[in-house]
C-alpha cells in the first residue's frame, strides 16, 4: 500500500480493508510510518521518534490494526514517555495505562507516535520550548491551533486517519476548526479520566480525538465511551444512540444560533458566514432555527477559568518538581506557565470554592437555556488559522488574566462548554480563502449522539471530505 493510497481512507475504511484481508495491518502501519515521515519534517507534529513497535492492542477490536497516535498530555501508555510539552517532564515514563489508553488498546488501535502539545496544554498555539513550533498543513506559516495541534496537523495532512486529543478550553475543537477536521468534546463523565485523576481541571477537561469523518468519530466514541470503576463523575449512557456507533437521524430540532462573541471582540466575516450558511442548510432540512445567544457574566467566567487553571498547573508542577528546589523547577518552565504556577500556589481554598460556585451557577443557567433549544450553533473560533507565534508562552509580560484574554480573543465560543460539561462538536463546513473554517454545535449534557447525528447531516449537506491541504501526503512527490 502506497502512502497516497493509505491517506485516502478514513479509519473505518482502513479497518474494513484489514478485517476483510485486502491488506494486512502491517502494510497499513508501514504506509502510515512512511506518511508521517513524509509530512512531519515541515509540520513538527511528532514528539520524539516514532515508536519502534505499535503499542500492544486487541486484534479483534473495531479498529484492529488502524494507525493512531496519542497526544503527549494526560492520556498515557505504560512504558511510553509522556513529557507534557515541558522540559520539566523530560524523560518521564509512566508505569501504567490510563483507563482511556486501555480502551484505545481494546479498540485495536495501533499507536505509532506521540503528538505535540504546548507546555501543559496552556496555549492555543502548539509551540513549546521543549519541542518547537508545530505548523498547519493548510499553510505552514499558520498554527494548527492548540493544544491538540500535533494530532490535528497529522490527521489533516493524511498521515493518520484520526488521533487522540483532549479539551479543557477548546483544545479538540480549535485545532479541528483550524485544520479542517471533526472535533467532538464529549459530555463530562462520558470518557474515563482515571486512574490518576477523577475530575480533571475541576471538570472542565475531557478526552477524545480529532477525525476526518463523522462516522469515525461516532464509531470511536462507541468503542471508548462509558465510565470506569472508581470514576467520581458518572454520566450514564442511557439511550444515547452514539453508544451503538449508529446514531439515529436527528428529528426536527430547535436550533439557536449566534455569531457575536460573548466577550465583545470582533469575529471574522468568514466565521460569521460559515454559521449563517450552516443555519440556512439546517433550516432547509426542516429544523427550526432562530437567532438567540446565551448570556453570562464574562468577568466572572474569566476569573473562574483562571483560578481553575492556576490551581491545576501549580499542582502538576509540584508533582513533577518533587525533590527539586522551587527555583530550579521554575527555570525549566516557560514564563507563562511559571506565572500560572506561582498564582496557583498563592490561591486559598476560598478562592477555589468561589470559582466552583460560579461554575455551578453557570452550569445550571446553561441547562435552563437548553431546555428551550436542542442545539446551539456558533463559530468555533473568531478567526481562521492564526500565524505561528501568535501566542508566546515564553513572554514574561503576560499575567494569567492577560493570557486568557489573548486566548478568548482568538476563540471566545468554546470554553463555555468545558465549564458546563456539555458536549460540543466542531465541523469544517466553511472556508476563508484556502483556510478551513469550522462551526460549533453544542447540546445539553448527554447529547453526544444528537450532535453526531446532526454533524452527519451536515457532512452530506456541505461535504468537506474532498478538501485536502497543500501539505498533504497525496500532494507531496514522495507520497505517490
GIKA-V461965 format. One record per pair of residues at least 4 apart in sequence whose ideal C-beta (glycine too) atoms are under 6 Angstrom apart, sorted by sequence separation. I is the first residue (numbers start at 1). J is the second residue. D is the distance in Angstrom with one decimal. If there is no record, write none. Layout:
# GIKA-V461965
<<I & J & D> <I & J & D>>
This chain:
# GIKA-V461965
<<1 & 5 & 5.3> <9 & 13 & 4.0> <16 & 20 & 5.8> <23 & 27 & 4.9> <36 & 40 & 5.4> <39 & 43 & 5.5> <97 & 101 & 4.0> <117 & 121 & 5.6> <118 & 122 & 5.9> <145 & 149 & 5.3> <148 & 152 & 5.8> <149 & 153 & 6.0> <152 & 156 & 5.9> <167 & 171 & 4.6> <170 & 174 & 4.4> <175 & 179 & 5.6> <186 & 190 & 4.2> <193 & 197 & 4.9> <199 & 203 & 5.2> <201 & 205 & 4.1> <216 & 220 & 5.9> <221 & 225 & 5.2> <227 & 231 & 4.4> <261 & 265 & 4.7> <267 & 271 & 5.3> <269 & 273 & 6.0> <309 & 313 & 5.9> <317 & 321 & 5.6> <324 & 328 & 5.0> <333 & 337 & 4.4> <347 & 351 & 4.4> <386 & 390 & 4.1> <398 & 402 & 4.9> <404 & 408 & 6.0> <408 & 412 & 5.0> <443 & 447 & 2.9> <447 & 451 & 5.9> <458 & 462 & 5.6> <468 & 472 & 4.4> <1 & 6 & 5.3> <9 & 14 & 4.8> <17 & 22 & 4.4> <23 & 28 & 5.9> <40 & 45 & 5.8> <59 & 64 & 5.3> <70 & 75 & 5.6> <84 & 89 & 4.8> <97 & 102 & 4.8> <104 & 109 & 4.8> <118 & 123 & 3.7> <135 & 140 & 4.5> <144 & 149 & 3.8> <154 & 159 & 4.5> <155 & 160 & 5.2> <167 & 172 & 3.8> <176 & 181 & 4.2> <186 & 191 & 5.3> <200 & 205 & 3.9> <211 & 216 & 4.1> <242 & 247 & 5.1> <267 & 272 & 5.7> <282 & 287 & 4.5> <296 & 301 & 5.9> <324 & 329 & 4.7> <333 & 338 & 4.3> <398 & 403 & 4.6> <417 & 422 & 4.5> <431 & 436 & 5.9> <432 & 437 & 5.4> <474 & 479 & 5.6> <17 & 23 & 4.9> <40 & 46 & 5.1> <76 & 82 & 4.2> <83 & 89 & 4.3> <127 & 133 & 4.2> <136 & 142 & 4.2> <154 & 160 & 4.7> <211 & 217 & 4.5> <237 & 243 & 4.6> <241 & 247 & 4.3> <261 & 267 & 5.5> <283 & 289 & 4.5> <431 & 437 & 5.7> <473 & 479 & 4.3> <18 & 25 & 5.2> <83 & 90 & 5.8> <136 & 143 & 5.9> <155 & 162 & 5.9> <165 & 172 & 4.5> <176 & 183 & 2.7> <193 & 200 & 5.1> <227 & 234 & 4.5> <241 & 248 & 4.6> <282 & 289 & 5.6> <417 & 424 & 4.2> <430 & 437 & 3.5> <443 & 450 & 5.1> <118 & 126 & 5.6> <126 & 134 & 4.0> <136 & 144 & 4.4> <144 & 152 & 4.9> <155 & 163 & 5.3> <259 & 267 & 5.9> <321 & 329 & 3.4> <330 & 338 & 4.8> <428 & 436 & 4.7> <443 & 451 & 5.2> <83 & 92 & 6.0> <118 & 127 & 5.9> <119 & 128 & 4.9> <144 & 153 & 4.4> <154 & 163 & 5.9> <72 & 82 & 5.8> <116 & 126 & 5.3> <118 & 128 & 5.2> <134 & 144 & 5.8> <173 & 183 & 4.5> <279 & 289 & 5.0> <428 & 438 & 5.0> <429 & 439 & 5.6> <441 & 451 & 5.3> <72 & 83 & 5.9> <73 & 84 & 5.2> <172 & 183 & 4.3> <209 & 220 & 5.8> <226 & 237 & 5.8> <81 & 93 & 4.9> <82 & 94 & 5.8> <151 & 163 & 3.7> <173 & 185 & 6.0> <426 & 438 & 4.0> <172 & 185 & 5.1> <259 & 272 & 4.5> <441 & 454 & 5.9> <14 & 28 & 5.8> <151 & 165 & 4.9> <426 & 440 & 5.2> <116 & 131 & 5.2> <134 & 149 & 4.8> <188 & 203 & 5.5> <191 & 206 & 5.4> <391 & 406 & 5.9> <134 & 150 & 5.3> <137 & 153 & 5.8> <191 & 207 & 4.8> <259 & 275 & 5.0> <424 & 440 & 5.6> <425 & 441 & 5.2> <78 & 95 & 5.9> <148 & 165 & 3.5> <191 & 208 & 6.0> <76 & 94 & 4.5> <78 & 96 & 5.1> <116 & 134 & 4.7> <125 & 143 & 4.5> <126 & 144 & 5.9> <167 & 185 & 4.4> <257 & 275 & 5.9> <424 & 442 & 4.3> <78 & 97 & 5.2> <134 & 153 & 5.6> <137 & 156 & 5.1> <77 & 97 & 5.6> <126 & 146 & 4.6> <137 & 157 & 4.1> <186 & 206 & 5.6> <422 & 442 & 5.6> <423 & 443 & 5.6> <124 & 145 & 5.9> <125 & 146 & 5.3> <185 & 206 & 6.0> <221 & 242 & 5.3> <222 & 243 & 5.8> <1 & 23 & 5.5> <55 & 77 & 5.1> <76 & 98 & 5.7> <124 & 146 & 4.6> <186 & 208 & 5.5> <257 & 279 & 4.7> <75 & 98 & 5.1> <123 & 146 & 4.8> <126 & 149 & 2.8> <148 & 171 & 5.0> <152 & 175 & 3.4> <156 & 179 & 3.9> <222 & 245 & 3.5> <422 & 445 & 5.5> <77 & 101 & 4.9> <126 & 150 & 5.7> <147 & 171 & 4.2> <148 & 172 & 5.7> <156 & 180 & 5.7> <184 & 208 & 5.6> <218 & 242 & 6.0> <317 & 341 & 4.4> <421 & 445 & 5.7> <423 & 447 & 5.6> <6 & 31 & 3.7> <47 & 72 & 4.7> <75 & 100 & 4.9> <156 & 181 & 5.9> <417 & 442 & 5.3> <423 & 448 & 4.5> <1 & 27 & 5.0> <75 & 101 & 5.6> <121 & 147 & 3.8> <149 & 175 & 5.0> <155 & 181 & 5.8> <219 & 245 & 4.7> <425 & 451 & 4.6> <148 & 175 & 4.8> <152 & 179 & 4.1> <183 & 210 & 5.1> <218 & 245 & 5.7> <255 & 282 & 5.7> <313 & 340 & 4.2> <314 & 341 & 4.7> <413 & 440 & 5.8> <3 & 31 & 5.3> <7 & 35 & 5.8> <118 & 146 & 5.1> <313 & 341 & 5.2> <382 & 410 & 6.0> <423 & 451 & 5.6> <427 & 455 & 5.0> <118 & 147 & 5.2> <145 & 174 & 4.2> <152 & 181 & 5.9> <181 & 210 & 4.8> <182 & 211 & 4.8> <218 & 247 & 5.9> <429 & 458 & 6.0> <1 & 31 & 4.5> <117 & 147 & 4.9> <145 & 175 & 3.9> <310 & 340 & 5.0> <314 & 344 & 2.6> <381 & 411 & 4.5> <382 & 412 & 5.7> <425 & 455 & 5.5> <3 & 34 & 4.5> <144 & 175 & 5.3> <313 & 344 & 5.6> <314 & 345 & 5.0> <427 & 458 & 5.5> <3 & 35 & 4.3> <85 & 117 & 4.4> <182 & 214 & 5.7> <255 & 287 & 5.3> <85 & 118 & 5.4> <86 & 119 & 4.6> <145 & 178 & 4.1> <168 & 201 & 4.8> <184 & 217 & 5.1> <199 & 232 & 5.9> <310 & 343 & 4.1> <311 & 344 & 4.8> <429 & 462 & 4.4> <85 & 119 & 4.5> <116 & 150 & 3.2> <144 & 178 & 5.7> <176 & 210 & 5.3> <194 & 228 & 5.8> <198 & 232 & 4.0> <252 & 286 & 5.0> <253 & 287 & 4.7> <254 & 288 & 5.1> <255 & 289 & 4.7> <256 & 290 & 5.8> <257 & 291 & 5.8> <310 & 344 & 3.9> <379 & 413 & 5.7> <32 & 67 & 3.7> <115 & 150 & 3.3> <144 & 179 & 5.2> <182 & 217 & 5.2> <190 & 225 & 5.0> <252 & 287 & 5.5> <258 & 293 & 3.9> <263 & 298 & 5.2> <378 & 413 & 4.5> <84 & 120 & 5.4> <115 & 151 & 4.4> <168 & 204 & 5.2> <192 & 228 & 3.8> <194 & 230 & 5.8> <256 & 292 & 4.0> <311 & 347 & 5.5> <428 & 464 & 4.9> <168 & 205 & 3.7> <29 & 67 & 5.6> <167 & 206 & 5.9> <192 & 231 & 5.7> <25 & 65 & 2.8> <68 & 109 & 3.9> <70 & 111 & 5.7> <166 & 207 & 4.6> <311 & 352 & 5.8> <72 & 114 & 4.4> <67 & 110 & 5.3> <68 & 111 & 5.2> <85 & 128 & 4.2> <87 & 130 & 4.9> <63 & 107 & 5.0> <64 & 108 & 3.2> <69 & 113 & 4.3> <70 & 114 & 6.0> <71 & 115 & 5.0> <73 & 117 & 4.6> <86 & 130 & 5.8> <165 & 209 & 5.5> <189 & 233 & 4.2> <307 & 351 & 5.7> <61 & 106 & 5.7> <62 & 107 & 5.9> <63 & 108 & 4.9> <65 & 110 & 5.7> <67 & 112 & 5.4> <72 & 117 & 5.3> <85 & 130 & 5.7> <164 & 209 & 5.5> <165 & 210 & 4.9> <189 & 234 & 5.5> <190 & 235 & 5.5> <61 & 107 & 4.3> <63 & 109 & 5.4> <69 & 115 & 5.0> <71 & 117 & 5.7> <189 & 235 & 3.4> <380 & 426 & 4.2> <18 & 65 & 4.6> <61 & 108 & 2.8> <162 & 209 & 5.2> <163 & 210 & 6.0> <15 & 63 & 5.0> <57 & 105 & 4.4> <58 & 106 & 5.3> <73 & 121 & 5.3> <187 & 235 & 5.4> <307 & 355 & 4.1> <384 & 432 & 4.1> <162 & 211 & 4.2> <58 & 108 & 4.9> <121 & 171 & 6.0> <124 & 174 & 6.0> <385 & 435 & 5.2> <15 & 66 & 5.3> <57 & 108 & 5.1> <304 & 355 & 4.4> <384 & 435 & 4.2> <11 & 63 & 5.8> <14 & 66 & 5.0> <57 & 109 & 5.6> <384 & 437 & 5.6> <162 & 216 & 5.4> <304 & 358 & 4.6> <366 & 420 & 4.3> <11 & 66 & 5.0> <155 & 210 & 5.4> <54 & 110 & 3.8> <55 & 111 & 3.9> <54 & 111 & 5.8> <336 & 393 & 4.6> <343 & 400 & 5.2> <362 & 419 & 5.8> <363 & 420 & 4.5> <54 & 112 & 5.8> <152 & 210 & 5.0> <300 & 358 & 5.3> <380 & 438 & 4.0> <151 & 210 & 5.4> <334 & 393 & 4.5> <335 & 394 & 5.0> <334 & 394 & 4.8> <340 & 400 & 5.4> <359 & 419 & 5.6> <380 & 440 & 4.4> <51 & 112 & 5.7> <335 & 396 & 4.4> <339 & 400 & 6.0> <50 & 112 & 5.6> <336 & 398 & 5.1> <378 & 440 & 5.1> <50 & 113 & 5.2> <377 & 441 & 5.9> <296 & 362 & 5.8> <375 & 441 & 5.5> <376 & 442 & 4.5> <46 & 113 & 5.0> <47 & 114 & 4.3> <336 & 403 & 5.5> <375 & 443 & 5.4> <47 & 116 & 5.5> <45 & 115 & 5.9> <45 & 116 & 5.5> <370 & 444 & 3.9> <294 & 369 & 4.9> <71 & 148 & 5.6> <71 & 151 & 5.4> <29 & 110 & 5.4> <47 & 131 & 5.8> <44 & 132 & 5.5> <45 & 134 & 5.1> <75 & 164 & 5.8> <44 & 134 & 5.1> <310 & 400 & 5.8> <69 & 160 & 5.9> <43 & 135 & 5.2> <74 & 166 & 5.3> <100 & 192 & 5.9> <67 & 160 & 5.6> <71 & 164 & 5.0> <99 & 192 & 3.9> <69 & 163 & 4.5> <70 & 164 & 4.4> <71 & 165 & 5.7> <306 & 400 & 5.0> <99 & 194 & 4.9> <306 & 401 & 5.9> <42 & 140 & 5.8> <306 & 404 & 5.7> <302 & 404 & 5.8> <275 & 379 & 5.5> <45 & 150 & 4.2> <202 & 308 & 4.6> <100 & 207 & 5.2> <201 & 308 & 5.7> <45 & 153 & 4.1> <271 & 379 & 3.9> <45 & 154 & 4.9> <43 & 153 & 4.7> <201 & 312 & 5.1> <270 & 384 & 6.0> <267 & 382 & 4.8> <268 & 383 & 4.2> <107 & 223 & 4.2> <256 & 373 & 4.4> <39 & 157 & 4.4> <254 & 373 & 4.9> <39 & 159 & 5.0> <254 & 374 & 5.0> <255 & 375 & 4.8> <256 & 376 & 5.2> <257 & 377 & 4.0> <258 & 378 & 5.5> <103 & 224 & 4.1> <253 & 374 & 4.2> <261 & 382 & 6.0> <253 & 375 & 5.6> <255 & 377 & 5.8> <36 & 159 & 4.6> <35 & 159 & 4.3> <99 & 228 & 4.3> <75 & 207 & 5.6> <265 & 409 & 5.0> <263 & 408 & 5.2> <263 & 412 & 4.6> <11 & 161 & 3.9> <262 & 412 & 5.9> <7 & 158 & 3.2> <10 & 161 & 5.1> <11 & 162 & 5.1> <261 & 412 & 4.2> <278 & 429 & 5.4> <274 & 429 & 5.8> <274 & 430 & 2.7> <62 & 223 & 5.4> <278 & 439 & 5.0> <270 & 432 & 3.5> <274 & 437 & 4.7> <275 & 439 & 5.4> <274 & 439 & 5.2> <271 & 437 & 5.8> <270 & 437 & 5.2> <281 & 461 & 4.7> <281 & 462 & 5.9> <10 & 212 & 5.3> <247 & 449 & 4.6> <10 & 213 & 4.6> <12 & 215 & 5.4> <177 & 380 & 3.8> <250 & 453 & 4.6> <12 & 216 & 5.6> <177 & 381 & 5.1> <250 & 454 & 4.9> <11 & 216 & 4.6> <129 & 334 & 5.4> <247 & 452 & 4.7> <10 & 216 & 5.2> <242 & 448 & 5.0> <247 & 453 & 3.9> <12 & 219 & 5.9> <173 & 380 & 5.3> <174 & 381 & 5.9> <178 & 385 & 4.3> <242 & 449 & 3.4> <241 & 449 & 4.0> <240 & 449 & 4.5> <242 & 452 & 5.1> <204 & 418 & 4.1> <119 & 334 & 5.1> <122 & 337 & 5.9> <204 & 419 & 5.7> <119 & 337 & 5.1> <89 & 320 & 5.3> <88 & 320 & 5.1> <188 & 421 & 3.2> <218 & 452 & 4.9> <187 & 423 & 4.6> <174 & 411 & 5.3> <186 & 423 & 5.5> <185 & 424 & 5.0> <170 & 411 & 5.3> <173 & 414 & 5.1> <184 & 425 & 4.5> <214 & 455 & 4.7> <214 & 456 & 4.6> <142 & 385 & 3.9> <143 & 386 & 5.7> <183 & 426 & 4.4> <88 & 332 & 4.3> <170 & 414 & 3.2> <87 & 332 & 4.5> <88 & 333 & 5.9> <142 & 387 & 6.0> <143 & 388 & 5.1> <170 & 415 & 5.8> <182 & 427 & 5.7> <214 & 459 & 5.0> <169 & 415 & 4.4> <180 & 428 & 4.3> <136 & 385 & 5.2> <169 & 418 & 5.6> <177 & 426 & 4.9> <168 & 418 & 5.9> <176 & 426 & 4.3> <173 & 426 & 3.9> <133 & 388 & 5.1> <180 & 436 & 3.3> <187 & 445 & 5.1> <187 & 446 & 5.6> <177 & 438 & 3.1> <187 & 448 & 5.5> <176 & 438 & 5.9> <186 & 448 & 5.4> <125 & 390 & 5.7> <125 & 391 & 4.6> <124 & 391 & 5.7> <123 & 391 & 5.1> <123 & 393 & 5.1> <124 & 407 & 5.1> <124 & 410 & 5.5> <138 & 435 & 5.5> <156 & 469 & 5.7> <157 & 471 & 5.8> <158 & 472 & 5.0> <157 & 472 & 5.5> <158 & 473 & 3.7> <138 & 469 & 4.1> <137 & 469 & 4.0> <137 & 471 & 4.0> <42 & 471 & 5.8> <38 & 473 & 6.0> <35 & 473 & 4.7> <38 & 476 & 5.7> <38 & 478 & 5.4> <38 & 479 & 5.7> <7 & 473 & 3.9> <7 & 474 & 5.4> <4 & 473 & 5.9> <3 & 473 & 5.2> <4 & 474 & 4.5> <4 & 479 & 4.5> <3 & 479 & 4.7> <4 & 480 & 4.8>>
